[in-house]
């Protein structure tokens, strides 16, 4: 004879973490970052909100965990924005290529970008990732009135590079050494960041 079925929220069982991440991915895709709350994710996963905080910390941390990125972009970007603003463009490209040229980190990133280009949920998640991590760090580093405009131009360059080098594998840029890419594109990215407004 079995006892009564327990009611209420589940505890920290084996599948709880994956259920929280699944609920978070769904919410971030459907509602965006601003519309997602820890409380709503917890309710969807059938757990207490404190358990979400216990496993994942802040909503930013939960978002990054839901992306399942192979590196923490906050750590990468923190290193990029330190230093002379006059060399920010080349530094950004070196860090970017260092992550994307590594086969272990490239595959999940390619999957994220492809999802962002092929459907609304993926687009929402990719846009949120770019704005909350990359754009936020760069906008803070560029002390100019039109920082958001400049950072969006940098993003256009970087997304173009992703498309040509990693998605379409266009030659010769697909096999070009990283430092050669930096030599060609670094001045352009730097101009977007610090040149006088046209």
VEXNUBA-790667 format. One line per 4 residues: number of its first residue (from 1); their letters; for each residue z, y, x of N, C-alpha, C. Coordinates in pm, 1 decimal. Last residue first. Layout:
! VEXNUBA-790667
NUM	a	Z/Y/X/Z/Y/X/Z/Y/X | ...
***
This chain:
! VEXNUBA-790667
198	xxxx	-3751.3/6144.0/3007.2/-3887.7/6201.9/3002.1/-3896.2/6316.8/2901.9 | -3443.6/6186.8/3174.7/-3510.3/6155.3/3047.7/-3647.3/6219.3/3044.1 | -3425.6/6077.7/3516.4/-3417.9/6183.4/3414.3/-3494.0/6142.8/3288.0 | -3300.6/5739.5/3576.7/-3398.5/5847.8/3595.5/-3380.7/5956.4/3488.7
194	xxxx	-3120.7/5528.1/3522.6/-3070.5/5652.1/3582.6/-3172.5/5763.8/3599.6 | -3235.0/5307.6/3383.0/-3091.7/5334.5/3377.6/-3054.1/5474.9/3419.7 | -3507.0/5299.6/3428.4/-3459.3/5300.5/3290.8/-3314.3/5345.6/3283.1 | -3495.5/5281.1/3707.9/-3548.3/5403.0/3644.9/-3502.7/5412.1/3499.6
190	xxxx	-3399.9/5020.8/3739.0/-3318.1/5133.3/3785.2/-3364.6/5263.3/3719.9 | -3618.4/4877.7/3641.6/-3491.2/4869.2/3570.3/-3401.0/4985.7/3610.0 | -3800.5/4953.0/3844.4/-3827.3/4983.3/3704.1/-3699.2/4981.3/3622.4 | -3685.6/4854.5/4081.9/-3704.0/4998.9/4064.4/-3731.4/5039.4/3919.1
186	xxxx	-3688.3/4567.8/4016.4/-3565.2/4644.0/4036.1/-3582.4/4793.5/4018.8 | -3939.0/4446.3/4015.2/-3883.9/4497.3/3888.9/-3758.3/4582.6/3904.3 | -4005.3/4388.0/4287.0/-4103.6/4442.9/4192.7/-4037.5/4513.3/4074.1 | -3766.1/4294.5/4399.0/-3840.7/4401.3/4466.7/-3940.6/4467.8/4372.1
182	xxxx	-3699.3/4087.6/4222.7/-3611.7/4204.9/4232.2/-3686.6/4322.0/4295.7 | -3907.7/3913.3/4284.0/-3895.9/3967.2/4148.2/-3810.0/4093.5/4149.4 | -3833.8/3859.6/4545.3/-3961.7/3926.5/4520.2/-3963.2/3986.5/4379.0 | -3595.0/3727.9/4510.5/-3592.6/3858.7/4576.8/-3724.3/3934.1/4560.1
178	xxxx	-3683.2/3487.8/4385.9/-3601.1/3584.5/4313.8/-3603.6/3722.1/4379.0 | -4027.8/3395.9/4429.5/-3888.7/3399.0/4475.7/-3811.0/3512.4/4408.0 | -4226.6/3281.6/4157.3/-4200.1/3388.4/4252.4/-4054.4/3382.3/4300.1 | -4298.0/3111.2/3959.7/-4253.6/3051.4/4086.1/-4225.1/3156.1/4193.5
174	xxxx	-4361.6/3282.2/3749.0/-4274.4/3167.2/3724.4/-4220.0/3107.8/3853.0 | -4548.0/3468.2/3841.2/-4408.2/3511.9/3826.7/-4313.3/3394.1/3805.8 | -4819.6/3410.0/3866.6/-4729.7/3361.3/3970.9/-4581.2/3394.6/3948.4 | -4773.8/3198.1/3579.9/-4783.6/3214.1/3725.0/-4857.0/3344.8/3756.1
170	xxxx	-4548.5/3159.0/3315.7/-4670.8/3222.5/3364.3/-4666.3/3237.6/3515.5 | -4371.1/3020.5/3142.3/-4394.2/2975.6/3280.2/-4525.9/3029.8/3335.1 | -4279.7/3080.2/2892.5/-4423.2/3053.1/2906.4/-4459.9/2999.4/3043.9 | -3997.7/3083.9/2962.4/-4048.7/3021.3/2840.7/-4195.8/2983.3/2855.7
166	xxxx	-3957.5/3197.2/3219.7/-3883.1/3077.3/3179.7/-3935.7/3009.1/3053.6 | -4128.1/3417.5/3271.6/-4085.1/3329.3/3381.7/-4029.1/3196.8/3332.9 | -4189.8/3545.7/3023.0/-4293.8/3513.5/3120.0/-4250.7/3406.6/3219.7 | -3940.0/3564.0/2884.7/-4058.5/3505.9/2822.5/-4161.0/3459.5/2924.3
162	xxxx	-3777.9/3692.8/3075.3/-3741.3/3560.0/3023.8/-3864.6/3491.1/2966.7 | -3917.9/3935.8/3095.3/-3906.2/3847.7/3211.6/-3869.3/3705.5/3169.7 | -3875.8/4036.5/2839.6/-4012.3/4009.4/2885.6/-4012.8/3915.3/3005.1 | -3601.2/4069.0/2852.0/-3656.4/3971.2/2757.5/-3801.4/3936.9/2792.3
158	xxxx	-3592.8/4272.0/3046.8/-3531.8/4142.1/3073.3/-3584.6/4034.3/2979.0 | -3725.4/4484.7/2918.7/-3774.4/4433.0/3046.6/-3722.1/4292.6/3072.6 | -3563.9/4524.2/2697.3/-3705.2/4489.6/2676.5/-3764.8/4430.8/2803.7 | -3324.2/4595.2/2822.9/-3331.9/4469.5/2748.2/-3476.7/4427.5/2726.4
154	xxxx	-3394.3/4847.5/2917.8/-3363.1/4740.7/3013.1/-3376.0/4605.2/2944.7 | -3415.1/4972.9/2669.3/-3535.0/4959.1/2752.7/-3514.5/4852.0/2860.1 | -3149.4/4963.9/2591.0/-3247.6/4890.2/2510.3/-3379.1/4874.5/2586.5 | -3039.7/5132.6/2783.1/-3004.6/4990.8/2786.7/-3101.5/4909.0/2702.1
150	xxxx	-3146.1/5377.6/2697.9/-3178.8/5324.5/2830.0/-3152.1/5173.9/2836.5 | -3025.0/5407.3/2449.0/-3171.5/5403.1/2459.1/-3212.8/5339.8/2591.2 | -2755.8/5418.0/2527.1/-2803.5/5309.7/2439.6/-2955.0/5296.1/2445.0 | -2742.7/5654.6/2685.0/-2720.2/5522.8/2745.8/-2774.8/5410.4/2658.6
146	xxxx	-2783.9/5931.1/2667.5/-2878.6/5839.7/2602.5/-2866.0/5697.4/2656.9 | -2589.0/6054.5/2822.1/-2586.4/6071.3/2677.0/-2673.7/5969.9/2604.8 | -2445.9/5841.3/3073.2/-2546.9/5936.6/3028.5/-2545.0/5942.5/2876.0 | -2329.5/5644.1/3264.7/-2261.9/5759.9/3206.0/-2362.6/5869.2/3173.5
142	xxxx	-2341.9/5317.6/3250.8/-2437.8/5428.1/3260.0/-2378.4/5548.5/3187.8 | -2139.3/5139.2/3191.6/-2166.5/5168.6/3332.1/-2258.2/5288.7/3350.7 | -2139.3/5107.1/2916.7/-2019.6/5161.0/2980.8/-2044.1/5203.1/3124.5 | -2386.9/4990.6/2891.8/-2366.3/5121.1/2831.0/-2241.9/5187.3/2889.8
138	xxxx	-2336.4/4743.5/3017.5/-2428.2/4839.6/3077.8/-2407.3/4979.7/3022.6 | -2148.9/4623.1/2840.5/-2115.2/4645.0/2980.8/-2205.5/4751.6/3042.7 | -2298.1/4622.5/2600.4/-2169.0/4691.9/2607.1/-2130.2/4721.0/2751.8 | -2521.3/4463.5/2659.4/-2538.0/4604.6/2627.7/-2407.8/4681.5/2644.3
134	xxxx	-2392.5/4208.2/2713.4/-2477.5/4275.5/2811.0/-2485.2/4425.4/2782.7 | -2208.5/4181.7/2475.2/-2178.4/4147.9/2614.0/-2262.9/4233.2/2709.1 | -2289.2/4266.7/2228.3/-2145.4/4265.2/2256.3/-2115.4/4240.6/2403.2 | -2573.5/4249.1/2236.1/-2505.2/4376.7/2210.3/-2360.2/4374.8/2255.0
130	xxxx	-2625.8/3976.6/2293.9/-2677.9/4083.6/2379.1/-2598.2/4212.3/2361.1 | -2492.0/3849.9/2080.3/-2457.0/3819.7/2219.4/-2503.1/3931.3/2312.0 | -2628.7/3955.8/1858.5/-2485.6/3981.9/1876.4/-2444.0/3957.8/2020.6 | -2884.3/3848.1/1903.4/-2865.1/3993.3/1899.9/-2718.7/4029.7/1923.0
126	xxxx	-2824.3/3573.7/1879.4/-2875.9/3627.7/2005.0/-2854.8/3778.3/2011.0 | -2738.5/3562.0/1608.4/-2648.2/3521.7/1715.9/-2694.2/3580.1/1849.9 | -2970.4/3648.4/1474.6/-2843.8/3718.9/1457.3/-2747.8/3688.0/1571.2 | -3154.9/3452.0/1551.5/-3177.1/3592.0/1589.0/-3047.7/3671.2/1580.5
122	xxxx	-3046.3/3225.1/1430.2/-3052.0/3233.4/1575.3/-3072.4/3375.3/1623.6 | -3083.8/3295.0/1156.1/-2950.0/3270.0/1212.0/-2947.7/3282.3/1363.5 | -3377.5/3340.5/1151.7/-3280.0/3446.9/1126.9/-3141.1/3414.6/1181.6 | -3582.7/3200.0/1415.7/-3520.0/3199.8/1284.3/-3410.0/3302.3/1273.4
118	xxxx	-3702.7/3215.8/1666.1/-3767.2/3134.3/1562.3/-3700.3/3138.4/1426.4 | -3570.1/3351.5/1863.2/-3706.2/3393.5/1833.8/-3767.0/3322.5/1713.2 | -3327.0/3226.1/1886.9/-3328.6/3365.8/1846.7/-3465.9/3415.3/1807.9 | -3404.8/2980.0/1983.5/-3346.3/2986.9/1849.5/-3349.4/3129.9/1797.2
114	xxxx	-3486.2/3065.3/2238.9/-3584.5/3006.8/2146.3/-3532.0/3012.1/2002.5 | -3238.1/3148.6/2340.9/-3345.8/3245.8/2320.9/-3450.1/3192.0/2224.3 | -3097.8/2903.4/2346.7/-3045.5/3016.9/2270.9/-3155.9/3117.2/2240.9 | -3259.6/2752.0/2520.2/-3239.1/2707.4/2381.8/-3189.5/2821.9/2294.4
110	xxxx	-3225.0/2899.8/2754.5/-3358.5/2889.7/2694.4/-3347.0/2848.2/2547.9 | -2954.2/2844.8/2793.4/-2997.0/2982.2/2768.2/-3135.8/2984.5/2704.7 | -2949.2/2569.0/2845.2/-2882.1/2621.4/2725.5/-2924.5/2763.5/2690.9 | -3118.2/2575.6/3088.1/-3154.9/2504.0/2965.6/-3081.4/2554.0/2841.0
106	xxxx	-2990.4/2726.6/3298.1/-3112.0/2774.5/3231.6/-3135.8/2707.3/3096.1 | -2780.2/2600.4/3417.0/-2749.0/2709.3/3323.7/-2870.8/2753.2/3244.1 | -2909.5/2406.6/3568.8/-2799.9/2367.6/3479.1/-2766.1/2475.9/3378.5 | -3101.4/2544.4/3726.1/-3144.7/2453.1/3618.9/-3033.8/2416.2/3520.8
102	xxxx	-3088.6/2881.8/3795.1/-3010.5/2758.9/3809.8/-3046.6/2663.7/3695.5 | -3218.2/3107.7/3714.3/-3289.9/3018.0/3805.2/-3215.0/2887.2/3830.3 | -3030.7/3243.9/3556.5/-3147.3/3182.4/3492.4/-3223.4/3085.7/3583.5 | -2837.9/3335.7/3745.9/-2799.5/3250.3/3633.0/-2920.2/3174.0/3579.4
98	xxxx	-2994.3/3481.5/3924.6/-2902.8/3380.3/3974.8/-2859.3/3283.2/3866.1 | -3118.3/3665.8/3758.4/-3198.8/3558.0/3816.6/-3110.4/3446.8/3871.2 | -2890.4/3826.2/3703.2/-2969.1/3765.8/3596.0/-3048.2/3646.4/3648.4 | -2821.2/3918.7/3957.0/-2726.1/3837.6/3880.4/-2798.4/3760.3/3771.1
94	xxxx	-3055.8/4060.7/4020.9/-3009.6/3949.6/4106.5/-2914.0/3858.6/4030.3 | -3063.3/4254.2/3813.2/-3168.8/4153.6/3824.8/-3125.1/4035.0/3910.2 | -2832.1/4404.1/3874.6/-2845.3/4336.9/3745.6/-2949.4/4225.5/3754.1 | -2903.2/4504.4/4125.0/-2785.9/4416.8/4111.0/-2792.0/4337.2/3982.0
90	xxxx	-3126.9/4669.4/4061.4/-3144.1/4549.0/4143.3/-3026.3/4451.8/4132.8 | -2972.4/4859.2/3890.7/-3089.7/4783.4/3846.0/-3113.8/4657.4/3928.3 | -2770.1/4976.0/4054.0/-2734.3/4891.9/3940.0/-2851.4/4804.6/3894.6 | -2779.4/5153.8/4257.1/-2834.0/5019.9/4284.7/-2803.3/4922.6/4170.5
86	xxxx	-2658.8/5381.4/4165.2/-2795.7/5395.3/4216.2/-2859.8/5261.6/4249.6 | -2394.6/5318.3/4110.5/-2490.0/5322.0/3999.2/-2635.7/5330.5/4045.3 | -2226.9/5101.4/4327.3/-2303.8/5225.1/4319.7/-2401.4/5222.0/4202.3 | -1977.9/4896.5/4157.9/-2060.1/4940.7/4269.5/-2137.6/5066.6/4237.5
82	xxxx	-1985.7/4682.9/3879.5/-1906.2/4738.9/3989.0/-2000.8/4780.1/4101.5 | -2164.0/4557.9/3712.5/-2141.8/4701.8/3690.7/-2051.7/4764.9/3796.6 | -2161.7/4287.6/3800.9/-2283.5/4369.8/3808.6/-2251.0/4518.4/3802.9 | -1911.3/4184.1/3743.5/-1953.1/4196.3/3882.1/-2073.0/4287.1/3899.1
78	xxxx	-1926.9/4190.4/3466.1/-1821.5/4267.7/3532.7/-1855.4/4287.6/3680.2 | -2130.7/4008.6/3416.4/-2156.8/4151.1/3396.3/-2050.1/4238.0/3461.7 | -1999.9/3764.3/3475.7/-2122.2/3802.9/3546.8/-2143.1/3953.6/3537.3 | -1792.1/3770.9/3289.2/-1761.4/3764.9/3431.8/-1881.2/3810.5/3514.1
74	xxxx	-1936.4/3770.1/3053.8/-1847.0/3883.1/3081.4/-1811.5/3887.4/3229.5 | -2067.9/3528.2/3043.4/-2145.4/3647.7/3079.1/-2058.6/3769.7/3106.0 | -1969.7/3238.3/3175.1/-1912.2/3346.0/3094.9/-1983.9/3475.1/3132.6 | -2209.4/2971.1/3147.6/-2134.3/3068.9/3227.0/-2075.3/3171.2/3131.0
70	xxxx	-2325.6/2817.0/2953.9/-2278.2/2749.0/3074.0/-2200.3/2841.1/3168.6 | -2227.5/2869.0/2612.3/-2299.0/2912.5/2731.3/-2240.8/2844.6/2855.1 | -2161.3/2817.5/2342.8/-2164.4/2709.4/2441.4/-2247.1/2746.6/2564.1 | -2123.1/2986.4/2131.9/-2254.8/2988.5/2196.1/-2273.0/2871.6/2292.8
66	xxxx	-1855.8/2945.1/2079.3/-1954.2/2897.3/1981.6/-2094.8/2895.0/2040.1 | -1742.3/3081.4/2292.3/-1727.5/2935.2/2284.6/-1830.4/2876.3/2189.6 | -1808.6/3341.7/2218.3/-1865.6/3284.7/2340.5/-1854.8/3132.6/2341.9 | -1652.8/3360.6/1982.2/-1798.1/3379.0/1977.7/-1863.4/3316.6/2100.6
62	xxxx	-1394.7/3331.4/2084.5/-1446.7/3231.6/1990.9/-1599.1/3239.0/1983.9 | -1376.1/3566.6/2232.5/-1367.8/3436.9/2300.7/-1424.8/3325.1/2212.8 | -1391.2/3752.9/2021.7/-1492.7/3753.6/2128.6/-1494.9/3619.5/2201.2 | -1157.0/3689.2/1886.1/-1285.5/3663.1/1820.3/-1399.6/3665.5/1922.3
58	xxxx	-926.7/3534.0/2124.9/-978.6/3642.6/2042.2/-1109.7/3602.4/1973.8 | -840.2/3195.9/2140.2/-801.5/3333.2/2172.8/-858.1/3433.5/2073.9 | -890.7/2924.6/2095.7/-1000.2/3010.3/2139.7/-963.1/3154.9/2167.9 | -658.5/2775.8/2024.3/-767.9/2711.6/2096.3/-861.7/2812.2/2163.7
54	xxxx	-498.2/2975.1/1900.4/-442.7/2888.0/2004.8/-554.0/2826.8/2090.3 | -666.8/3080.3/1705.6/-622.6/3165.4/1816.4/-570.1/3081.0/1932.2 | -679.3/2848.9/1547.3/-802.8/2905.6/1603.0/-767.7/2993.3/1722.7 | -412.7/2828.6/1474.8/-471.4/2722.2/1555.9/-602.7/2768.8/1619.0
50	xxxx	-374.3/3045.4/1311.5/-303.8/3042.5/1439.9/-361.2/2935.7/1532.4 | -513.2/2977.1/1078.2/-572.1/3074.0/1172.1/-504.3/3074.5/1308.7 | -513.7/2624.4/1015.5/-441.2/2750.0/1013.9/-505.8/2847.8/1112.7 | -812.4/2469.5/882.0/-698.9/2478.2/972.8/-629.7/2612.5/955.9
46	xxxx	-1065.9/2429.6/768.5/-949.7/2363.3/710.7/-828.0/2361.9/801.0 | -1287.8/2566.1/840.3/-1257.6/2446.5/919.4/-1137.4/2369.8/865.1 | -1271.4/2777.7/661.2/-1387.7/2689.6/655.5/-1362.5/2558.8/730.4 | -1033.5/2895.7/748.8/-1041.4/2839.9/613.4/-1156.8/2742.1/601.9
42	xxxx	-1112.0/2979.8/1007.4/-1004.1/2882.1/990.3/-1010.7/2816.1/853.3 | -1305.1/3168.1/939.1/-1343.2/3051.2/1018.8/-1239.0/2941.4/1001.5 | -1142.6/3352.9/805.2/-1249.7/3284.6/732.2/-1296.0/3159.2/806.6 | -971.2/3434.3/1015.6/-915.2/3374.9/894.0/-1022.1/3295.9/817.1
38	xxxx	-1146.4/3552.2/1193.4/-1074.3/3431.4/1235.1/-1021.5/3358.6/1112.1 | -1452.6/3658.9/1040.4/-1310.3/3677.1/1069.9/-1250.7/3543.2/1113.3 | -1765.8/3819.7/1046.9/-1689.6/3696.6/1071.2/-1544.9/3731.3/1102.6 | -1900.0/4057.0/1036.4/-1862.7/3994.4/910.2/-1781.9/3866.6/924.1
34	xxxx	-1955.3/4116.6/1304.0/-1865.3/4204.2/1227.9/-1815.5/4137.6/1100.4 | -2138.0/3912.5/1375.1/-2007.8/3922.0/1439.7/-1909.7/4001.4/1353.9 | -2295.2/3747.0/1090.6/-2291.6/3832.3/1208.5/-2151.1/3840.3/1264.5 | -2311.8/3568.1/884.5/-2247.8/3696.3/855.5/-2251.6/3793.7/972.5
30	xxxx	-2452.9/3340.3/978.2/-2473.2/3389.9/841.7/-2425.0/3532.7/822.0 | -2373.6/3306.9/1247.5/-2515.4/3305.7/1211.2/-2539.3/3369.6/1075.2 | -2096.9/3311.4/1227.7/-2164.0/3411.6/1310.4/-2312.9/3420.0/1276.3 | -2061.0/3085.6/1058.8/-2022.1/3219.3/1014.4/-2092.0/3327.6/1095.7
26	xxxx	-2157.9/2874.0/1217.0/-2214.5/2899.7/1085.0/-2183.6/3041.5/1039.2 | -1986.6/2892.3/1436.4/-2132.0/2908.2/1451.9/-2197.1/2944.1/1319.7 | -1737.7/2840.4/1309.7/-1763.2/2969.6/1373.8/-1912.7/2993.6/1390.0 | -1767.9/2576.1/1227.6/-1744.2/2679.7/1127.6/-1774.2/2817.6/1184.3
22	xxxx	-1795.5/2458.0/1480.1/-1903.9/2446.2/1381.5/-1890.0/2553.7/1274.7 | -1546.2/2519.1/1592.2/-1668.7/2573.6/1651.5/-1785.1/2567.1/1554.0 | -1379.3/2371.9/1421.4/-1363.6/2517.2/1430.9/-1491.3/2579.8/1487.5 | -1467.6/2113.6/1478.8/-1481.9/2165.9/1342.3/-1469.7/2318.0/1340.5
18	xxxx	-1393.3/2089.2/1745.1/-1536.2/2090.1/1712.2/-1560.1/2141.1/1570.6 | -1110.9/2096.8/1711.3/-1180.0/2198.4/1792.7/-1327.8/2205.3/1757.8 | -1066.2/1866.0/1551.6/-1034.9/2000.3/1503.4/-1109.8/2107.6/1580.4 | -1089.4/1605.8/1624.7/-1211.9/1674.1/1585.2/-1188.9/1819.3/1544.6
14	xxxx	-823.8/1532.2/1691.0/-931.4/1517.6/1789.7/-1055.0/1598.0/1754.2 | -597.2/1780.9/1548.3/-651.4/1648.6/1571.6/-768.3/1650.7/1666.5 | -385.3/1983.1/1485.8/-473.4/1983.6/1602.5/-519.6/1842.9/1636.6 | -385.1/1966.0/1125.8/-328.4/2004.3/1254.1/-432.5/1992.8/1363.9
10	xxxx	-521.2/2100.7/820.9/-507.1/1997.2/922.0/-443.3/2053.4/1047.6 | -364.0/2233.1/524.0/-445.4/2244.8/643.7/-416.0/2133.0/742.8 | -320.2/2028.4/226.2/-306.2/2148.3/308.6/-392.2/2141.7/433.1 | -191.9/1693.8/200.8/-260.9/1811.3/149.7/-241.7/1927.2/246.7
6	xxxx	-234.9/1343.8/263.0/-175.8/1472.8/295.6/-259.6/1587.7/241.0 | -221.2/1099.6/13.8/-310.3/1170.9/105.4/-248.2/1307.0/135.4 | 60.3/874.9/2.9/-20.7/981.9/-52.8/-106.9/1048.0/54.4 | 21.0/545.7/155.4/96.3/660.7/106.6/3.8/766.4/50.3
2	xx	-88.1/217.9/56.1/-99.7/339.2/136.4/-20.3/451.1/72.7 | 0.0/-118.8/84.5/0.0/0.0/0.0/0.0/124.4/88.5
***
